[in-house]
Amino acid sequence: MKSTAIANANIALVKYWGKRDNKLLLPFNSSISMTCEGLTTTTTVEFSDKYKKDQIIINDEELKKDEKNVIEHLNRIRKRAGVVKKAKVVSQSNFPIAAGLASSASGFAALTLAASKALGMDLGERELSILARQGSGSAARSISEGFVEWHKGEKKDGSDSYAYTIAGKKYWHEFRMLVTIVKEEKKKLSSRAGMQKTVETSPYYKGWLEDVEEDLENLKKGISKRNFSAVGRISEDNCLKMHSLMLTTKPPIIYWMPETIKIIHEISAMRDEGIECYFTIDAGPNVKILCLEKEEKKITKRLLGMKEVKRIISTKPGEGVKLTDKHLF
């Protein structure tokens, strides 16, 4: 009753911000992301009578603060399998967690596959996406490879809210995302809490929902035609609209740091010089830069020359969640 899974983080190009159901984690709007090769979480789960309580270890630290969310997800999977055994969960991510890099997405995607397999379940991609979504909304997207759409769904039970690949990992091999790390510490306000405050208090939330559908359709067209200019421009605009919602939340939610602003200005300067690149930022200070492979080295060198940038992780469209026989314990 032991299994290990590996999942990649995903970064949304058209974001979701706000849930219509906070228990089932159903979004108000659909979203599109890129599953990021190399930003991985590996999770081993073992169910056994030898464990008297669930034990959760993430990046070599026993989990305390967010343990409830993981145990609730284990309970969800146990209930489906008809099992009551306690579990040991050990998880390792090779990138900063809770810093706007979708660590919960890769974490809950890996946990969902590992735990369900350890309990003898053989779930398809759609079922895994629906189940992972209930642990962390964006985890629905980390189940699938390449460019992924998470369909918001309409049903109250969430059975039609799941993610699926719209373009495979090899479809656009020149596409790159450069993750600039300016801060690795955990953010003070979780995305989940931030979303709820925005839905409740931002006067512009209705406008966001009206506008995001057009972004979704235009981004899908851009991906289908491999139109980098369109994909980059839509992603950047959508990101700015999401952060505008946060700024108009009461009290305001500001994930950006001074370093974030400097990188945004540098990207703008590079564009003015003819180096085509765009940015997107999630609920954190770290900026992701979209570019094509031919510009990657030039942009990387420029950014590493900035004292604000600690390091850069280069990623491209990657694979979905998978099993491995290399257990963590």
C-alpha positions in Angstrom: 0.0 0.0 0.0 2.8 2.4 -1.0 3.2 4.5 -4.1 5.2 7.5 -5.3 4.2 10.1 -7.9 5.9 13.1 -9.5 4.0 16.2 -10.7 5.0 19.4 -12.2 3.9 22.9 -11.1 1.8 24.8 -13.6 1.7 28.6 -14.2 -1.6 30.1 -15.4 -1.4 32.3 -18.5 -5.1 33.2 -18.1 -5.7 33.2 -14.4 -8.5 32.1 -12.2 -9.2 34.2 -9.1 -12.2 33.4 -7.0 -14.4 30.4 -6.3 -18.1 29.9 -6.6 -17.9 27.0 -4.1 -15.2 27.1 -1.4 -15.7 23.5 -0.3 -15.5 21.8 -3.7 -13.0 24.5 -4.9 -15.1 25.3 -8.0 -13.8 28.4 -9.9 -15.9 31.3 -11.1 -14.0 31.3 -14.4 -12.0 28.8 -16.6 -8.3 29.2 -16.9 -5.3 28.1 -19.1 -1.9 27.2 -17.8 1.4 25.7 -18.8 2.6 22.6 -17.0 6.3 23.5 -16.2 9.0 21.0 -16.9 11.5 20.8 -14.1 9.4 22.4 -11.3 8.6 19.1 -9.7 7.1 17.7 -6.5 7.8 14.1 -5.6 5.4 12.5 -3.1 5.5 9.0 -1.5 2.4 7.8 0.4 2.1 4.6 2.4 -1.0 3.4 4.2 -0.4 0.9 7.0 -1.7 -0.3 10.4 1.7 0.6 11.9 0.8 4.3 11.6 -1.4 5.4 14.5 -2.0 8.8 13.0 -1.2 10.5 9.7 2.3 11.8 9.4 3.0 14.6 6.8 6.6 15.6 6.0 7.2 18.3 3.4 10.7 19.3 2.4 12.2 17.5 5.5 9.9 19.3 7.9 6.9 17.8 9.7 3.8 19.8 8.5 1.9 21.6 11.2 0.3 24.8 9.8 -1.3 23.3 6.6 -1.6 19.7 7.8 -5.4 19.9 8.0 -5.7 20.4 4.2 -3.5 17.4 3.4 -5.3 15.1 5.9 -8.7 16.3 4.6 -7.5 15.2 1.1 -6.3 11.9 2.4 -9.7 11.4 4.0 -11.4 12.2 0.7 -9.3 9.5 -1.1 -9.7 7.0 1.8 -13.5 7.4 1.8 -13.6 6.8 -2.0 -11.5 3.6 -1.6 -13.3 2.4 1.5 -10.1 2.3 3.6 -9.5 3.7 7.1 -5.7 3.1 7.5 -3.5 6.0 8.5 -0.7 7.2 6.2 2.8 8.5 6.1 3.3 11.1 3.4 6.8 12.4 2.5 7.0 15.1 -0.2 9.9 17.0 -1.8 9.7 20.0 -4.1 12.8 21.3 -6.0 11.5 24.9 -6.0 10.3 27.4 -3.3 6.9 26.6 -1.8 4.1 29.1 -1.1 5.9 31.8 -3.0 3.6 32.2 -6.0 5.1 29.2 -7.9 2.1 26.9 -7.7 3.7 24.5 -5.2 0.2 23.4 -3.9 -0.7 22.5 -7.5 2.1 20.0 -8.0 1.9 18.9 -4.4 -1.8 17.9 -4.4 -1.5 16.5 -8.0 1.3 14.2 -6.8 -0.5 13.4 -3.6 -3.7 12.5 -5.4 -2.1 10.0 -7.8 0.3 8.5 -5.2 -2.5 8.0 -2.5 -5.1 6.7 -5.0 -2.6 4.2 -6.4 -1.4 3.1 -3.0 -5.1 2.3 -2.2 -5.4 0.2 -5.4 -7.4 2.7 -7.3 -6.9 3.2 -11.1 -8.3 6.6 -11.9 -8.3 8.2 -15.4 -7.0 11.7 -16.1 -10.4 13.3 -15.7 -11.1 11.6 -12.4 -7.7 12.5 -11.1 -8.1 16.1 -12.1 -11.5 16.4 -10.3 -10.1 14.7 -7.2 -6.9 16.8 -7.2 -9.0 20.0 -7.6 -10.6 19.4 -4.2 -7.3 19.5 -2.5 -6.0 22.6 -4.3 -7.9 24.2 -7.2 -4.9 24.7 -9.5 -3.8 21.1 -8.9 -6.5 20.1 -11.4 -4.2 21.5 -14.1 -1.0 19.8 -12.9 -2.5 16.4 -13.8 -2.2 17.1 -17.5 0.7 17.9 -19.8 1.6 20.9 -22.0 -0.9 23.7 -22.3 -3.9 23.0 -20.2 -7.4 24.4 -19.8 -9.3 24.0 -16.6 -13.0 24.1 -17.5 -14.9 25.9 -14.8 -18.0 23.7 -15.1 -21.6 24.5 -14.3 -22.8 21.7 -12.1 -23.1 22.2 -8.4 -21.4 18.9 -7.6 -18.3 19.8 -9.6 -18.4 16.8 -11.8 -17.8 18.9 -14.9 -15.0 21.1 -13.5 -11.7 19.5 -14.6 -8.6 20.2 -16.6 -7.4 18.7 -19.9 -4.6 19.3 -22.4 -5.3 21.6 -25.3 -1.7 21.4 -26.7 0.8 18.7 -25.8 4.2 19.2 -24.3 6.0 18.8 -27.7 3.5 21.0 -29.6 5.5 24.3 -29.1 9.0 23.3 -28.2 10.4 26.8 -28.6 8.2 28.2 -25.9 10.0 29.2 -22.7 9.1 30.5 -19.3 11.9 32.0 -17.2 11.0 32.0 -13.5 12.9 34.8 -11.7 13.3 34.1 -8.0 13.5 37.3 -6.0 12.1 35.9 -2.7 11.9 32.3 -1.5 10.0 32.9 1.8 6.4 31.8 2.2 3.8 34.5 1.6 1.8 35.8 4.5 -1.6 35.5 2.9 -2.5 32.3 1.0 -4.1 32.5 -2.4 -7.2 30.8 -1.0 -7.8 33.5 1.6 -6.9 36.2 -0.9 -9.4 35.0 -3.4 -12.2 35.0 -1.0 -11.5 38.5 0.2 -11.4 39.7 -3.4 -14.8 38.1 -4.4 -16.4 39.7 -1.3 -15.0 43.2 -1.5 -13.5 44.2 -4.9 -15.9 46.5 -6.8 -14.3 45.3 -10.1 -14.9 41.6 -9.7 -17.9 41.5 -12.0 -15.9 43.2 -14.7 -13.1 40.6 -14.3 -15.6 37.8 -15.0 -17.0 39.5 -18.0 -13.6 40.2 -19.5 -11.8 36.9 -18.8 -13.9 34.8 -21.3 -12.5 36.9 -24.1 -9.0 36.4 -22.8 -9.5 32.6 -22.8 -10.8 32.4 -26.3 -8.0 34.7 -27.7 -5.3 32.8 -25.8 -6.5 29.4 -27.2 -6.4 30.9 -30.7 -2.9 32.2 -30.0 -1.7 28.8 -28.8 -3.3 27.0 -31.7 -1.5 29.2 -34.2 1.7 29.4 -32.2 1.4 33.1 -32.2 3.8 34.1 -29.5 3.1 37.8 -29.6 -0.6 37.2 -29.0 0.0 34.6 -26.2 2.5 36.9 -24.5 0.4 40.0 -24.7 -2.8 38.3 -23.5 -1.0 36.6 -20.6 0.5 39.9 -19.4 -2.7 41.8 -19.7 -4.6 39.1 -17.8 -2.0 39.1 -15.1 -2.3 42.8 -14.6 -6.1 42.6 -14.5 -5.9 40.0 -11.7 -3.5 42.0 -9.6 -5.7 45.1 -10.1 -8.5 43.1 -8.5 -6.2 42.4 -5.5 -5.3 46.1 -5.2 -9.0 47.0 -5.0 -9.7 44.3 -2.4 -10.4 45.7 1.1 -7.9 45.7 2.6 -5.7 45.7 -0.5 -3.7 42.6 -1.3 -0.2 43.4 -2.5 2.0 40.4 -3.3 4.6 42.4 -5.3 7.9 43.6 -3.8 10.1 46.4 -5.1 12.1 43.8 -6.9 9.0 42.7 -8.8 8.5 46.2 -10.1 12.1 46.5 -11.2 11.9 43.3 -13.3 8.6 44.5 -14.9 10.4 47.7 -16.0 13.3 45.7 -17.3 11.0 43.5 -19.4 9.4 46.7 -20.8 12.8 48.1 -21.6 13.9 44.9 -23.4 10.7 45.0 -25.5 11.5 48.6 -26.5 14.9 47.3 -27.7 13.3 44.7 -29.8 13.8 41.7 -27.5 10.3 40.2 -27.4 9.3 39.0 -23.9 6.3 39.3 -21.6 5.6 38.7 -17.9 3.1 37.0 -15.8 2.9 36.9 -12.0 0.8 34.8 -9.6 0.0 35.3 -6.0 3.6 36.1 -5.0 6.5 38.4 -5.8 8.3 36.2 -8.3 8.0 37.2 -12.0 7.7 34.6 -14.8 9.0 35.8 -18.2 7.6 34.4 -21.4 9.9 34.2 -24.4 11.0 32.0 -27.3 14.1 29.8 -27.2 16.0 32.1 -29.5 15.9 35.0 -26.9 16.4 32.9 -23.8 20.1 33.3 -23.3 20.0 37.1 -24.0 17.2 37.6 -21.5 18.7 35.4 -18.8 22.1 37.2 -19.0 20.4 40.5 -18.7 18.3 39.5 -15.7 21.1 37.8 -13.8 22.9 41.1 -14.1 20.2 42.6 -11.8 21.1 42.4 -8.1 17.4 41.8 -7.3 17.4 38.4 -9.1 18.6 35.5 -6.9 18.3 32.9 -9.6 16.4 31.9 -12.7 14.7 28.6 -13.5 14.1 28.0 -17.2 11.1 25.8 -18.0 9.1 24.8 -21.0 5.8 22.8 -21.5 6.2 19.6 -19.5 4.5 16.3 -18.8 1.6 15.5 -16.6 1.6 13.6 -13.3 3.3 10.2 -13.4 4.2 7.3 -11.1 7.8 6.3 -10.2 9.3 3.4 -8.3 11.9 5.6 -6.6 10.2 6.0 -3.2 11.3 8.8 -0.7 11.2 6.4 2.2 
